[in-house]
Every structure is written in structure tokens, then in C-alpha cells.
Amino acid sequence: MPEPSVKSPVGTPFIELSSVDSTNNYALTQLRAGLAHHGAAFFAHEQFAGRGQRGKTWAAERDSSLILSVVIDPGPLSVNRQFELSAMVALATAEFLMHYAVSDITIKWPNDLYWRDRKAGGILIENIIGAGQGAERPGDWQWAVVGIGINLNQAAFPPDLKNPVSLRQITGKSHDPVKLAKELCESLERRYTELVTDGFDKIYLEYLSLLYKKDQVARLKKGTRVFDGLIKRVTTTGELEVEHGIRESFQFGEIEWILQSPDDKIL
């Protein structure tokens, strides 16, 4: 496998799509056809059938959102270290948002981006693992397609969305989606290089420092059980640790957050 230094930087090439069902779908199709490589970024001005976590959809009006999928070669990471890539992407996206929102940006486990108690963006990573072209072994982690959606220029949202917020609502300004998407690619490139050259330790500590509700009580749901727990940390393999009389660890998909609609005033 080539060393990171010979790979194209994240965002190279940067491909603009006028309208697409899902940038992740498009990127995966290009990869499987042998038409994409590490660093390729696919930006959509409009997306009409985007996918989020837990099967949710992410549709966006034209030029209202930053809609981006990036092809990543996991490099030296083994398949059981997928959380390291997820945490890196979340941290890179959070630091990009902080450049504009200044403060109050957090990462809601596993990888939503929050401003105060409102959702500003989300991340969906889809992996190609197996014995396809370029794989040395059946379990090789060949590719990751990183899908990122950030609310940019929306002034209002559908009433069925509980707690969204856009960068325009936070800052009072409209933003150029293409310009910001390219800046996000630069942030991803810096953090990707750090992960594959220096390891996970520093990224992990910074991720924890931005963890939503860390050392606070949150309401959670597992199956039919709703309970309050103190958010302690996320482990290095991605489990959420919660204290509620006992300390319990949960994998992604085991629990849901029960969030109140925030009353904070915004611009």
C-alpha cells in the first residue's frame, strides 16, 4: 500500500454535481467502477435522497447545505479500528465549524455536529471491506466513503425536524457552499495525515474534549427502557460509557438520545 505522502490530498479532484440522489451513492459507484481514488471529493449543489444514520434521510434544497462525500484510503488502519477514522472525521468537521461558529460546537456520539443543543450537521461513513480489487485478504478494509452534511443557508426547517440549526442562523450570514466544502477538505486532509503518521492518541483526547454532554446527565433510551445517565466518555473503540448507578458501555445502534426541543434564542 502506498505511503500517505504519495496519495492525492483530500479534495483532489474536487467534483461538483448539479443534482444527485446521494453523494455517497455516487462516490461508491465511482469507486466500484475504478474511477475514483483516495482524496476524491464529490460535492452536490442539490441532494434529493441522501442517507443519514439509522436509515434517516438528508434532503437539501439547492445550495442550502454543504453536501460532500470524500473517498478515503484507510491506510495502515485495520478493520477493527474504524472508530479512529470516524473520530478523526468528526473532529476535523467540528474544527472547521468552529472557524465560523466560534464556540459551542460539540460532537454528539457517534458523529453528529451540534451547536448548543441543536444539530448543525451529520456524518455517515460507508466502508468497502472484502476481497475486491486491490484487497490482499478477505477482511481487508479497502475504502471508506465519508459523507458529510452541514446546514448552511437555511432560514427555516420543516416542523418534523426536532432541533436543527444552520450556520446562517448561528452567524447571521449566508455562506458559499463550494468555498466551505473545499475548506472542509483541507481540514480533513490535515487530520487524516495526523492519524496515519502520528496515531490516534491526540485525536482521541481532542474528540473527548468536544464530546456532547460530557460529564452531564442525558436522557437515553434502550429498547423500551428510558433512563437518565451521566455521560462519561467514548472508549477508544467507539462505545459510549454512561454512569447510572452502574457504569455501562453501549455500541452504536444500541441506544437513542432523548432530546428536548431547545429554547435557546438564535439569530
C-alpha positions as CSV (number, residue, x, y, z in Angstrom):
1,M,0.0,0.0,0.0
2,P,1.4,3.4,-0.9
3,E,2.6,5.7,1.9
4,P,0.2,8.6,2.7
5,S,2.7,11.1,1.3
6,V,2.2,9.8,-2.3
7,K,-1.6,9.9,-2.0
8,S,-3.6,12.8,-3.5
9,P,-4.7,15.3,-0.9
10,V,-8.3,15.1,0.3
11,G,-10.2,17.2,-2.1
12,T,-8.3,16.2,-5.2
13,P,-10.1,16.1,-7.5
14,F,-13.0,18.2,-6.3
15,I,-16.0,17.3,-8.4
16,E,-19.2,19.4,-8.4
17,L,-22.5,17.7,-9.1
18,S,-25.5,19.8,-10.0
19,S,-28.1,17.3,-8.5
20,V,-27.7,13.8,-7.2
21,D,-29.7,11.3,-5.2
22,S,-26.8,10.8,-2.7
23,T,-23.2,11.9,-2.9
24,N,-22.3,8.7,-1.0
25,N,-24.1,6.6,-3.6
26,Y,-22.3,8.4,-6.4
27,A,-18.9,8.1,-4.7
28,L,-19.4,4.3,-4.1
29,T,-20.4,3.8,-7.7
30,Q,-17.3,5.6,-8.9
31,L,-15.1,3.6,-6.6
32,R,-16.5,0.2,-7.7
33,A,-16.1,1.2,-11.4
34,G,-12.4,2.0,-10.7
35,L,-13.0,5.7,-11.4
36,A,-12.1,7.2,-8.0
37,H,-9.2,7.1,-5.7
38,H,-8.1,8.4,-2.3
39,G,-8.8,12.1,-1.9
40,A,-11.6,12.4,-4.5
41,A,-14.4,14.7,-3.2
42,F,-17.9,14.8,-4.6
43,F,-19.9,17.9,-3.8
44,A,-23.6,18.3,-4.7
45,H,-25.4,21.6,-5.1
46,E,-28.6,19.6,-4.6
47,Q,-29.3,16.2,-3.0
48,F,-32.7,14.6,-3.0
49,A,-32.3,11.2,-1.4
50,G,-29.3,11.5,1.0
51,R,-28.9,9.0,3.8
52,G,-28.2,9.6,7.4
53,Q,-27.7,7.4,10.4
54,R,-30.4,4.9,11.4
55,G,-31.9,5.0,7.9
56,K,-32.8,8.7,8.1
57,T,-32.9,10.8,5.0
58,W,-31.0,14.0,4.4
59,A,-32.6,16.0,1.6
60,A,-31.5,19.6,0.9
61,E,-32.7,22.4,-1.3
62,R,-30.2,23.7,-3.9
63,D,-27.2,25.5,-2.3
64,S,-28.7,25.4,1.2
65,S,-26.3,22.8,2.6
66,L,-22.8,21.6,2.4
67,I,-23.2,18.2,0.9
68,L,-19.9,16.3,0.4
69,S,-18.6,12.8,0.1
70,V,-14.9,12.0,0.2
71,V,-13.0,8.8,-0.7
72,I,-10.5,7.8,2.0
73,D,-7.9,5.0,1.8
74,P,-7.8,3.8,5.5
75,G,-4.1,3.3,5.1
76,P,-2.5,1.3,7.9
77,L,-5.6,1.0,9.9
78,S,-7.0,-2.4,10.4
79,V,-10.8,-3.0,10.0
80,N,-11.3,-3.1,13.8
81,R,-10.1,0.5,14.1
82,Q,-13.0,2.0,12.2
83,F,-13.9,4.3,15.1
84,E,-10.5,6.0,14.8
85,L,-11.4,7.2,11.3
86,S,-14.9,8.2,12.4
87,A,-13.5,10.2,15.3
88,M,-10.9,11.9,13.0
89,V,-13.6,12.9,10.6
90,A,-15.9,14.2,13.4
91,L,-13.0,16.2,14.9
92,A,-12.0,17.7,11.5
93,T,-15.6,18.7,10.8
94,A,-16.0,20.2,14.3
95,E,-12.8,22.3,14.0
96,F,-14.0,23.5,10.6
97,L,-17.3,24.6,12.0
98,M,-15.6,26.3,14.9
99,H,-13.9,28.6,12.5
100,Y,-17.3,30.1,11.7
101,A,-19.5,29.4,14.7
102,V,-16.6,30.3,17.1
103,S,-17.8,28.4,20.1
104,D,-20.4,25.9,21.4
105,I,-19.6,23.2,18.8
106,T,-19.7,19.7,20.1
107,I,-19.7,16.1,18.8
108,K,-22.8,14.1,19.7
109,W,-21.8,10.5,19.8
110,P,-21.2,8.9,17.5
111,N,-20.7,11.7,15.0
112,D,-23.3,14.4,14.8
113,L,-22.2,18.0,15.0
114,Y,-24.1,20.2,17.4
115,W,-24.2,23.8,18.2
116,R,-25.5,24.1,21.8
117,D,-28.4,21.6,21.7
118,R,-29.1,21.9,18.0
119,K,-27.9,19.7,15.2
120,A,-25.8,21.6,12.6
121,G,-24.6,18.5,10.7
122,G,-24.1,14.8,10.4
123,I,-21.6,12.2,9.2
124,L,-22.2,8.9,7.5
125,I,-19.3,6.6,6.7
126,E,-19.7,3.7,4.4
127,N,-17.0,1.1,4.0
128,I,-15.8,-1.3,1.4
129,I,-14.4,-4.4,3.1
130,G,-13.6,-7.7,1.4
131,A,-11.7,-9.4,-1.3
132,G,-12.4,-7.0,-4.2
133,Q,-9.9,-5.4,-6.5
134,G,-6.8,-4.4,-4.5
135,A,-7.6,-6.5,-1.4
136,E,-4.9,-8.8,-0.2
137,R,-7.2,-10.7,2.2
138,P,-11.0,-11.1,2.5
139,G,-11.1,-8.9,5.6
140,D,-9.1,-6.0,4.2
141,W,-10.6,-2.5,4.8
142,Q,-10.2,-1.2,1.3
143,W,-12.1,2.1,1.2
144,A,-14.2,4.4,3.3
145,V,-16.6,6.9,1.8
146,V,-17.1,9.7,4.2
147,G,-20.4,11.6,3.7
148,I,-20.8,14.9,5.5
149,G,-23.9,17.1,5.5
150,I,-23.9,20.6,7.2
151,N,-26.8,23.0,7.3
152,L,-25.5,26.3,5.8
153,N,-28.1,28.7,4.5
154,Q,-31.4,27.5,5.7
155,A,-33.5,30.2,7.4
156,A,-36.2,27.7,8.4
157,F,-36.7,23.9,8.6
158,P,-39.6,21.5,8.3
159,P,-41.5,21.2,11.5
160,D,-40.9,17.5,11.8
161,L,-37.2,18.1,12.5
162,K,-36.7,18.5,16.2
163,N,-33.6,20.6,16.7
164,P,-31.8,21.7,13.5
165,V,-29.7,24.8,13.1
166,S,-27.9,26.3,10.2
167,L,-24.7,28.3,10.1
168,R,-26.7,31.2,8.8
169,Q,-28.9,31.1,11.9
170,I,-25.8,31.0,14.1
171,T,-23.8,33.7,12.4
172,G,-26.5,35.8,10.7
173,K,-24.6,35.4,7.3
174,S,-25.1,33.4,4.2
175,H,-22.2,31.2,3.1
176,D,-20.7,29.9,-0.2
177,P,-21.2,26.1,-0.1
178,V,-18.4,25.3,-2.6
179,K,-15.8,27.5,-0.8
180,L,-16.7,26.0,2.5
181,A,-16.6,22.4,1.1
182,K,-13.1,23.0,-0.1
183,E,-12.1,24.3,3.3
184,L,-13.6,21.2,4.9
185,C,-11.4,19.1,2.6
186,E,-8.3,20.9,3.9
187,S,-9.3,20.2,7.5
188,L,-9.9,16.5,6.7
189,E,-6.5,16.3,4.9
190,R,-4.7,17.7,8.0
191,R,-6.4,15.3,10.4
192,Y,-6.1,12.3,8.1
193,T,-2.3,12.9,7.8
194,E,-2.1,13.2,11.5
195,L,-3.9,10.0,12.1
196,V,-1.8,7.8,9.7
197,T,1.5,9.4,10.7
198,D,1.2,10.1,14.4
199,G,-1.5,7.7,15.6
200,F,-4.8,8.2,17.4
201,D,-3.9,9.4,20.9
202,K,-4.0,13.2,20.3
203,I,-7.1,13.0,18.1
204,Y,-8.9,10.8,20.7
205,L,-8.2,13.3,23.5
206,E,-9.4,16.2,21.4
207,Y,-12.5,14.2,20.4
208,L,-13.3,13.6,24.1
209,S,-12.8,17.3,24.9
210,L,-15.7,18.1,22.4
211,L,-18.0,15.3,23.4
212,Y,-21.6,16.5,23.7
213,K,-23.0,16.3,27.3
214,K,-19.7,15.0,28.7
215,D,-20.0,14.8,32.5
216,Q,-23.6,15.9,32.2
217,V,-26.8,13.9,32.7
218,A,-28.6,12.9,29.5
219,R,-31.8,11.0,28.8
220,L,-31.3,7.8,26.8
221,K,-33.4,5.0,25.5
222,K,-32.6,1.3,25.1
223,G,-35.5,-0.7,23.6
224,T,-38.5,0.3,25.8
225,R,-36.3,1.4,28.7
226,V,-35.8,5.2,29.2
227,F,-33.2,6.3,31.7
228,D,-31.0,9.2,32.8
229,G,-27.3,8.7,32.8
230,L,-24.1,10.6,33.3
231,I,-22.1,10.7,30.0
232,K,-18.6,9.7,31.0
233,R,-16.6,9.2,27.7
234,V,-16.4,7.3,24.5
235,T,-13.9,4.4,24.5
236,T,-11.0,4.1,22.0
237,T,-13.1,1.6,20.1
238,G,-16.2,3.8,20.0
239,E,-18.5,2.6,22.8
240,L,-20.4,5.3,24.8
241,E,-19.8,4.9,28.6
242,V,-22.7,6.0,30.8
243,E,-23.0,6.0,34.6
244,H,-26.4,5.4,36.1
245,G,-25.8,3.6,39.4
246,I,-23.6,1.3,37.4
247,R,-21.3,2.1,34.5
248,E,-22.4,0.7,31.2
249,S,-21.0,0.8,27.7
250,F,-23.1,1.0,24.6
251,Q,-22.3,0.3,21.0
252,F,-23.7,2.5,18.2
253,G,-27.3,1.4,17.5
254,E,-28.0,0.1,21.0
255,I,-29.4,3.4,22.4
256,E,-31.0,6.6,21.3
257,W,-30.7,10.1,22.7
258,I,-34.0,11.6,24.0
259,L,-33.6,15.3,23.4
260,Q,-35.8,18.2,24.4
261,S,-36.5,20.8,21.8
262,P,-34.1,23.6,22.7
263,D,-35.5,27.0,23.8
264,D,-32.3,28.9,23.1
265,K,-32.8,32.1,21.0
266,I,-30.7,32.2,17.9
267,L,-30.0,34.8,15.3
